[in-house]
Amino acid sequence: MAKWGDRDARRRDILDAGRALLIEHGFGALQMRDVAKGAGISPGTVYTYFATKEALYAALYAQRLHEFADAIEPVCAVADDAENLYVAVATEYLEVYRVYGRELNVWSVLAGEVDLDPEVGGVLAAAAGRVLAVTRQAVVRLSGHDTPEDEFGPALVLLWSSINGLADHFTSVRQYLHAYGWEELVRFAARTLAVGLAGVAAERVVEEKR
């Protein structure tokens, strides 16, 4: 519990209490009164840090995205093939999406489609931008630094579209419509994507030799 006057520590207490509610009960349980109780402070104090429930949620989401980026950055730096990169990133992202992704599409924040306070939206957009930058560097490295933007750009979009789709699928009742588990389907998706990208690269080489 934060000491009186320790603003940074109290903010951490609020975030810790909010995260616990999200993980245990979901977005609907993120009520300022309950957050205050978990942090050991008054509800009014919570509002001096976060003006709305949405602002608190965005701060929690941004914090989690930075943790996600920290986790995948070493993998992205050394992954030696697209299949293993995809599996590692998607598997790490699944738990992020389970708690946060179903309530707010962070990519919509980046596109400016979600109406958030500029300061709040900026923090979340910066965290999402970091995730994109980390994965983009890995895609560029695996594609070859001389690969044109019109190849690895779509590859990055496809990577995140499919990862989001798989995460959404496996955090909903749709996962019970078949007998395939996460590991099986994520590996299949990774292998299919890797083969497709290799084919695109091979076609480019053939075209360049003509």
C-alpha positions in Angstrom: 0.0 0.0 0.0 1.3 3.4 -0.9 2.4 5.9 1.8 0.5 9.1 2.0 1.9 11.6 -0.5 3.6 9.0 -2.7 1.6 9.7 -5.9 3.5 7.3 -8.2 3.1 4.4 -5.7 -0.6 5.2 -5.3 -1.1 5.1 -9.1 0.6 1.7 -9.2 -1.8 0.5 -6.4 -4.8 1.7 -8.6 -3.5 -0.1 -11.6 -2.8 -3.3 -9.7 -6.3 -3.2 -8.3 -7.8 -2.6 -11.7 -5.8 -5.3 -13.3 -6.9 -7.8 -10.7 -10.6 -7.0 -11.3 -10.1 -7.3 -15.1 -8.4 -10.6 -14.9 -10.8 -12.2 -12.4 -14.1 -10.7 -13.6 -13.7 -8.9 -16.9 -14.3 -5.3 -18.1 -17.8 -5.1 -16.5 -16.3 -5.5 -13.0 -13.9 -2.5 -13.5 -15.9 -0.2 -11.3 -14.1 2.8 -9.7 -15.5 2.0 -6.2 -14.2 -1.5 -6.3 -10.9 -0.3 -7.7 -10.6 2.1 -4.8 -11.4 -0.6 -2.3 -8.7 -2.9 -3.8 -6.2 0.0 -3.7 -7.1 1.0 -0.2 -8.1 4.5 -1.1 -11.3 6.5 -1.5 -13.2 6.5 -4.8 -12.6 10.2 -5.1 -8.9 9.7 -5.1 -9.1 7.2 -8.0 -10.7 10.0 -10.1 -7.8 12.3 -9.5 -5.6 9.8 -11.4 -8.1 8.5 -14.0 -11.1 10.7 -14.9 -13.1 7.8 -16.3 -13.3 4.0 -16.3 -12.3 4.1 -19.9 -9.2 6.1 -19.1 -8.2 3.6 -16.4 -8.8 0.7 -18.8 -6.7 2.3 -21.5 -3.8 2.8 -19.1 -4.1 -0.8 -18.0 -4.2 -1.9 -21.7 -1.1 0.2 -22.5 0.8 -1.2 -19.6 -0.1 -4.8 -20.7 1.0 -4.1 -24.3 4.4 -2.8 -23.1 4.8 -6.0 -21.1 3.8 -8.0 -24.2 6.4 -6.1 -26.2 9.0 -6.8 -23.6 8.2 -10.5 -23.8 8.3 -10.8 -27.6 11.2 -8.4 -28.3 14.0 -11.0 -27.6 12.1 -13.6 -29.7 11.6 -11.2 -32.6 15.3 -10.4 -32.5 16.5 -14.0 -32.9 13.7 -16.0 -34.6 15.2 -17.8 -37.5 12.1 -18.5 -39.5 8.6 -17.0 -39.9 6.8 -20.1 -38.6 8.5 -20.0 -35.2 8.1 -16.2 -35.0 4.4 -16.4 -35.7 3.8 -19.2 -33.1 5.8 -17.3 -30.4 4.1 -14.0 -30.9 0.6 -15.4 -31.3 0.8 -17.6 -28.2 2.1 -14.7 -26.1 -0.6 -12.5 -27.4 -3.5 -14.9 -26.7 -3.5 -14.0 -22.9 -3.3 -10.3 -23.7 -6.4 -10.6 -26.0 -8.2 -12.8 -23.5 -8.3 -10.0 -20.9 -8.1 -6.8 -23.0 -8.6 -7.4 -26.7 -12.3 -8.3 -26.7 -13.3 -4.9 -25.1 -11.2 -2.5 -27.1 -9.6 -3.0 -30.5 -6.2 -1.3 -30.0 -5.7 -1.2 -33.8 -8.8 1.0 -34.1 -7.1 3.3 -31.6 -4.1 3.6 -33.9 -6.4 4.3 -36.9 -8.2 7.1 -34.9 -11.5 5.3 -35.0 -12.0 5.3 -31.2 -13.0 8.5 -29.4 -10.6 8.7 -26.4 -9.1 11.7 -24.6 -6.0 12.6 -26.6 -3.7 12.0 -23.6 -5.2 8.6 -22.9 -5.4 7.6 -26.5 -1.8 8.8 -27.0 -0.5 6.5 -24.3 -2.4 3.5 -25.7 -1.4 4.3 -29.3 2.3 4.6 -28.3 2.2 1.1 -26.7 0.4 -0.4 -29.7 2.9 1.3 -32.0 5.8 -0.2 -30.1 4.3 -3.7 -30.6 3.9 -3.1 -34.3 7.5 -1.7 -34.5 8.9 -4.8 -32.8 7.1 -7.3 -35.1 7.8 -5.2 -38.1 11.6 -5.3 -37.5 11.4 -9.1 -37.3 9.3 -9.4 -40.5 11.8 -7.1 -42.3 14.8 -9.1 -41.0 13.3 -12.5 -42.0 12.1 -11.1 -45.4 15.5 -9.7 -46.2 16.4 -6.0 -45.9 16.2 -5.6 -49.6 12.6 -6.8 -49.7 10.3 -4.1 -51.0 7.7 -2.5 -48.7 4.9 -3.8 -50.9 5.8 -7.3 -49.8 6.6 -7.1 -46.1 4.0 -4.4 -45.5 1.1 -6.7 -46.4 2.9 -9.6 -44.6 2.7 -7.6 -41.3 -0.9 -6.8 -41.9 -1.7 -10.5 -42.6 0.3 -11.6 -39.5 -1.7 -9.4 -37.1 -5.0 -10.0 -38.8 -4.7 -13.7 -38.5 -3.3 -13.5 -34.9 -6.2 -11.4 -33.8 -8.6 -13.7 -35.5 -7.2 -16.8 -33.8 -7.1 -15.1 -30.5 -10.7 -14.0 -30.9 -11.7 -17.5 -31.9 -10.0 -19.2 -29.0 -11.5 -16.8 -26.4 -15.0 -17.3 -27.6 -17.5 -20.3 -27.7 -16.4 -20.9 -31.3 -13.4 -22.8 -30.1 -15.9 -25.6 -29.1 -17.2 -26.0 -32.7 -14.2 -28.3 -33.6 -11.7 -30.6 -32.0 -8.5 -28.6 -32.9 -6.5 -27.1 -30.1 -4.6 -23.8 -30.0 -1.2 -25.4 -30.6 -2.4 -27.3 -33.6 -4.2 -24.4 -35.3 -1.6 -21.8 -34.5 1.1 -24.0 -35.9 -1.0 -24.7 -39.1 -1.6 -21.0 -39.6 2.1 -20.2 -39.1 3.2 -22.9 -41.5 0.7 -21.8 -44.1 1.7 -18.1 -43.8 5.4 -19.0 -44.0 4.9 -21.1 -47.1 2.9 -18.4 -48.7 5.5 -15.7 -48.0 8.3 -17.9 -49.3 6.3 -18.4 -52.5 5.8 -14.6 -52.9 9.6 -14.1 -52.4 10.4 -16.8 -55.0 8.1 -15.2 -57.5 9.8 -11.8 -57.0 13.2 -13.4 -57.6 12.0 -15.0 -60.8 10.5 -11.7 -62.0 13.8 -9.9 -61.2 15.8 -12.3 -63.4 13.6 -11.8 -66.4 
